[in-house]
Amino acid sequence: MLQEFFDKLRPSFQEGGKLHAFRSVFEGFETFALVPNETSRTGVSIHDAIDSKRIMSFVVIALLPALLFGMYNIGYQNALAANAVAATSCWAMFLYGFCVMLPKIVVSYLVGLGIEFTVAQYKNEEINEGYLVTGLLIPMILPVGTPLWMLAVAVAFSVVFAKEVFGGTGMNIFNPALIARAFLFFAYPTKMSGDNVWVSKDTWFGLGYTIPDAQTMATPLGEAAAGKMGEMSFADMLVGLMPGSVGETSVYAILIGAAILLITGIASWKTMFSVFVGGGLVAWLFNIAGMDNAVAEIPWYEHLALGGFCFGAVFMATDPVTSARTESGKYVYGFLIGALAITIRVLNPGYPEGMMLAILFMNMFAPLIDWCVVQSNISKRAKRLKP
């Protein structure tokens, strides 16, 4: 029935049809709903049972646990700031967080997909499916206090300058979602850091509490950088009921997403595992170095549970477009991301996070890592040749 529906509409969107100007939009929705039945016309190709849109759909599914928990945490932090946690039901907290996040997700997709549709139609190409994931990632890695207009500007900047100028999905050098966050961090630093951006202070449809502007909430890493680390247990860090970017606080929710990505074969366990090894090792070395630094004194396992480390390792570092593609290179790439993220945290007290810059920095070197691995394999094979 769904196939018949699209078959009836197709003539209107083909060459000479009344809606030919929206051909790319029609094809985008059709291929999202149904697996395309077209095959390659030239060359030798290997066909898989899954296409890129289905891969992106699995990633979106993997993001849902972190997103749903983030919605609940938004309401929880709002009630906590108002000293009304006991008087607020779990459902009311989640509903408030849902109402806060829904406009951000809608704006992200409207702006991003609008640009994608326009570019595809102008270039007479198919719509790239990569933004299905990016459109959800961007609101999840931003502070909840980010205004909608800033989100729209960051999305437009990311799609145009981090993606389309390189040729679209599969051609970009840097992770588009992280480019959006980096753009906001450097363009509007007061709106992206500090203790005033982690709690939603608006009431939505009569939900939530009105929080005074003077009320602030600091992230655990922010408190550590200021030398006043709170009494939060490691178990609390795993649960994630603490201030932070919307989708990055709950380790348990992120691990559920990691399991989905690994079971379906979407993400590389080599990259993911290496990020944790690199981060844990460097955090342990700083921990035993005896530095006069509050962040360096954080146990290595707590470093892995705080900030955006877990989220970056699972959903950002494993991006198949911007990460290393050789099997050996994935170990090196992931290890250096984890090591660099902890190094930035410890040695730069003004920026206690580190994961965003570490991944973007290693995005630049991923092709070099792959080139070194390939050249090493060529050299080894050349040595095995008989004179």
C-alpha positions, 0 to 999 in steps of 0.5 A: 500500500505504501509503495502504491502511494508513492507510485501514484505521486511519482509522476507529479515530481518527475521531469515535466510534472507539476511539482518537479521543483520538489523532486529531491524532497519526494525522493528523500521521503520515498527512500526514507520510507522504502528501500530503493529498488535501483541498482548501480548502472556502471562498474562493479559494486557489492550490494548490502542488505542495508543502505545508509538511511537504515544505518542512520536510523539505527544510530537515531534509535541508539540515541533515544535512551540518552535523549529520553533520560536527558529530557527527564534530567532537564525537569529534575534539574529545574525542580532541584533548583527550585528545591521542589524535587520531592513535590514534583512527580517523575512524569512532570519532570519528564514532560517539562524536559520534553517540552523544552527539547522538542522546539530545539529538535524541531528547529535543528531539523527544519534549518538543517534539512531545509538547507539540505533540500535546497542544496540537493535541488539546486545541484539536482542530486539526491538528499543526503541522509546524514543529517538524520543523525546530526539533527538530533546530535546537535541539540543533545550536546548543547547546554539546555539554556542555549537559545533557539536562534543560536541553535539555528545559526549553529546548524546553518553554519555547520551544514554549510561550512562543515558539510556542503562545501566539502561535497555533502555526506561522506565527504566532510572532514570534521564532525558536523555536530561538533563543528556546531558546538565549537562554533557556538563555544567560540562565538558565544562563550558566555552562553556555552559555559559557566554555571548559568547555562545548565538549568532551564529557567523557562516555564513551558505550558505551565510546566516547570518552576520559574528559577531566578536568574541568580540561581546557578548550577555547576557541572561536576567538572566545572566544580573540580576546575574551581577547586570545589568538587562536590560529594558526588559518588561514582554511582551517581555519576553513572546515573547522570542526575547532574548538570551537563549537556542534555544527552551527555550525563547518563553513562547507563543510557549511553551504554545502552546506545553503545550496545545497540551500535555494536550489536548491529555492527554500525560502530567500531568497537576498536575505536570506542574501546581505544578512546576509553583506554587512552583516556583512562591511562592518561587520567591515571598518570596525571592522578599519580603524578601528584600535581597541584591540580584539582582536576588531575586528582579526579580518579581515572574512572570518574574522568571517564564518567564525567562530562561528554567523555562517554558520549563522545567515545560512543557517538562522535569518535566512531563516526565512520566518515571523519574517523580512521577507516583502517582497522589498525588505525582505529586503535591509534585514532581512538587512543589519541582522542581519549589521551588528548581529551584528558590532557586538555581537561587537566592542563586547561582549567578554563576549559574543563571538558576537552572531548569536543576539541580532542575529536575535532583535532583528531579528525584532521589527522585521521587521513594521516593515520590511515595513510601511515597504516597503508604505507606500513602494510605496503612496506611489509608486503614489499619485504616479503617479495623475493628478489 
